[in-house]
Amino acid sequence: MSFASDPHPPDPEPPPLANSPLAGLPVGPLHALRHFLQPHHLPARLPSPVKWRFSPLPRVTPVSTHPFQDTMSEQYVHWFRNSAPYINAHRGKTFVLLFGGEAVNHDNFHNIVHDIALLHSLGIRLVLVHGARPQIDENLAEMGITTPIHNGLRVTTRESLRGVLDAVGSIRLEIEALLSMGLANSPMFGAKIDAISGNFITAKPYGVRDGVDFGLTGEVRAVDVEAISKNLTNHHIVILGPTGYSTTGEVFNLLAEDVAVSAATALKADKLICLGDRDGIQSNDERLLREMIPNEVDQYLRGKKLDSELLRHMHAASEACRRGVKRVHIISYARDGALVQELFTRDGSGTLITHDPYEEIREAEIEDIGGMLELMRPLEEEGILVRRSRERLENEINHFVVIERDGMIVGCAALYPLPSDERNPASGEIACVAVHTNYRNGDRGTELLEFLEKRAGNKGLKKLFVLTTRTALWFIEHGFKAASVDDLPTERKQLYNYQRNSQVFSKAL
Ligand SMILES: CC(C)(COP(=O)(O)OP(=O)(O)OC[C@H]1O[C@@H](n2cnc3c(N)ncnc32)[C@H](O)[C@@H]1OP(=O)(O)O)[C@@H](O)C(=O)NCCC(=O)NCCS
């Protein structure tokens, strides 16, 4: 990504963050990202999330010559560039965000709504699922009604339903208002967003369990996937509350977790993100656990009552993974920026629960090309890799393998079969081995090479060549031996670029 060739005039705005609500805050990925994505840099509404790339961003020219501000600008550029692969990886994906009424009451909620607007601007399809426990409690207390709670679930009587509906309705209105009023006093001011809520959830009664009649408490029976998807495609944010209607027109009080898991599953969402009062899941010695698999979550929950938000979120996470949602994140609603940090930085901010290996090495697909180009362009600009156009990559995609980590391409490499001649009846060329700078020195380069060597063996190739300008030692350490241009198969030798003057290495398989 380069701003240098951008034809737009220099940005007339003040230096980054001055005169903004973020002025004076510590520099970091969150603030850099928020600043660069202010609406004066972005079109108010993106015509199509898929078509939008970096071109709408005007060139950012440093206005100040003050050394401190220059350093800050450099850091913004650095953070923004590091975020770019994540932005591309998330565009067009569907995320379901779950948060309770406690989050809505929290001082940080305004920032969360702002970050939701930011994600929306980046082409992420968003479904917000909110709870309303404290607000319902408050309403019922005012009405002088007490409702029993069994196993973390409220018994909803007919007389308490009004208090439930009022609380759910007012939260929905609050979120809609915050999103649609253009987020005054925030860097997203002017980015008007259409939020939609509706009759999207069909419910059924929870019934009588353990001898307790739960009354108008229900569970999700169906999700209107078509209607929600249509709204998401029309660039609306969809809001789902913890209520649903039965086929007979009765309203039921639902668990927000149930709504979120059902919606995420039915919509085949890419992520379910649960915002709770903790940073994530902690080990016994109070370390934040970065990654867990559903089985570990189940073990953690064994024998425990789901009587806290974290435990309910963990249960929802395990359930969602089992029902096919690839990734569930448990993060904090109280910490400013936790959502952005989780989605746009390498280590995130909370706990990721996933069935999949977090990272996998696999054959490349056409959809990976955007991510591969992100990875390869800086190395091409440095002259380390030979420049490849998008068209060329499309034609040669079958030769490539990639390492995908949480939806982002962090490594790639190619194996090209070479035309045979008398000296080299069956040989191939390893090319374009690249690992994202943030992920180097973790054996990924070695894994890519081993993967391709196995692939070459399966294809019956006997020898591998590699042409490199700067990575000779690395290949030698991986068993390659110095060779010469004359050792290459004749047809490949004819294509050798003498100006580039790469060193040739080979390895017998
Ligand atoms: C070469 C590259 C793919 C290695 O990826 P990686 O995931 O870091 O690889 P590994 O973790 O398996 O190996 C890391 C080791 O290789 C070393 N290494 C990395 N690049 C090297 C280079 N150019 N020359 C010599 N050694 C190198 C590292 O110092 C590290 O050594 P250490 O374990 O002793 O600290 C990565 O550095 C990269 O993308 N480089 C830029 C692109 C490139 O040069 N590609 C090859 C052209 S085809």
The ligand as a MOL file (V3000), in Angstrom:
LIG
                    3D

  0  0  0     0  0            999 V3000
M  V30 BEGIN CTAB
M  V30 COUNTS 48 50 0 0 0
M  V30 BEGIN ATOM
M  V30 1 C 12.9560 -15.9220 4.7250 0
M  V30 2 C 11.6340 -15.9360 5.4550 0
M  V30 3 C 10.5860 -16.5480 4.5540 0
M  V30 4 C 11.7960 -16.7930 6.7170 0
M  V30 5 O 10.5630 -16.8410 7.3980 0
M  V30 6 P 10.4500 -17.2440 8.9680 0
M  V30 7 O 9.0540 -17.6400 9.2330 0
M  V30 8 O 11.0490 -16.1680 9.7800 0
M  V30 9 O 11.3830 -18.5200 8.9650 0
M  V30 10 P 11.8120 -19.4670 10.1530 0
M  V30 11 O 11.1770 -19.0690 11.4300 0
M  V30 12 O 11.5950 -20.8430 9.6740 0
M  V30 13 O 13.3900 -19.1570 10.2160 0
M  V30 14 C 13.8790 -18.0600 10.9280 0
M  V30 15 C 15.4010 -18.0670 10.8930 0
M  V30 16 O 15.8410 -17.7120 9.5700 0
M  V30 17 C 16.7050 -16.5820 9.6930 0
M  V30 18 N 16.5700 -15.7610 8.4830 0
M  V30 19 C 15.4780 -15.0680 8.0920 0
M  V30 20 N 15.7610 -14.4210 6.9460 0
M  V30 21 C 17.0290 -14.7150 6.6270 0
M  V30 22 C 17.8920 -14.3340 5.5670 0
M  V30 23 N 17.5160 -13.5130 4.6060 0
M  V30 24 N 19.1240 -14.8650 5.5540 0
M  V30 25 C 19.5300 -15.6840 6.5210 0
M  V30 26 N 18.7950 -16.0800 7.5630 0
M  V30 27 C 17.5480 -15.5870 7.6100 0
M  V30 28 C 16.2400 -15.8590 10.9200 0
M  V30 29 O 17.2540 -15.0350 11.4300 0
M  V30 30 C 15.9510 -17.0270 11.8410 0
M  V30 31 O 17.1340 -17.5410 12.3360 0
M  V30 32 P 17.2860 -17.9810 13.8740 0
M  V30 33 O 16.2480 -19.0560 14.0690 0
M  V30 34 O 18.6690 -18.4490 13.9900 0
M  V30 35 O 16.9790 -16.7620 14.6620 0
M  V30 36 C 11.2100 -14.5320 5.9320 0
M  V30 37 O 12.2790 -13.9530 6.6220 0
M  V30 38 C 10.8030 -13.6050 4.8010 0
M  V30 39 O 9.6380 -13.5450 4.4330 0
M  V30 40 N 11.7720 -12.8900 4.2390 0
M  V30 41 C 11.4980 -11.9590 3.1700 0
M  V30 42 C 11.1810 -12.6730 1.8770 0
M  V30 43 C 12.3170 -13.5260 1.3530 0
M  V30 44 O 13.4800 -13.2310 1.5320 0
M  V30 45 N 11.9280 -14.6100 0.6530 0
M  V30 46 C 12.8200 -15.5040 0.0120 0
M  V30 47 C 12.9060 -15.1840 -1.4340 0
M  V30 48 S 12.2920 -16.4970 -2.3950 0
M  V30 END ATOM
M  V30 BEGIN BOND
M  V30 1 1 1 2
M  V30 2 1 2 3
M  V30 3 1 2 4
M  V30 4 1 2 36
M  V30 5 1 4 5
M  V30 6 1 5 6
M  V30 7 2 6 7
M  V30 8 1 6 8
M  V30 9 1 6 9
M  V30 10 1 9 10
M  V30 11 2 10 11
M  V30 12 1 10 12
M  V30 13 1 10 13
M  V30 14 1 13 14
M  V30 15 1 14 15
M  V30 16 1 15 16
M  V30 17 1 15 30
M  V30 18 1 16 17
M  V30 19 1 17 18
M  V30 20 1 17 28
M  V30 21 1 18 19
M  V30 22 1 18 27
M  V30 23 2 19 20
M  V30 24 1 20 21
M  V30 25 1 21 22
M  V30 26 2 21 27
M  V30 27 1 22 23
M  V30 28 2 22 24
M  V30 29 1 24 25
M  V30 30 2 25 26
M  V30 31 1 26 27
M  V30 32 1 28 29
M  V30 33 1 28 30
M  V30 34 1 30 31
M  V30 35 1 31 32
M  V30 36 2 32 33
M  V30 37 1 32 34
M  V30 38 1 32 35
M  V30 39 1 36 37
M  V30 40 1 36 38
M  V30 41 2 38 39
M  V30 42 1 38 40
M  V30 43 1 40 41
M  V30 44 1 41 42
M  V30 45 1 42 43
M  V30 46 2 43 44
M  V30 47 1 43 45
M  V30 48 1 45 46
M  V30 49 1 46 47
M  V30 50 1 47 48
M  V30 END BOND
M  V30 END CTAB
M  END
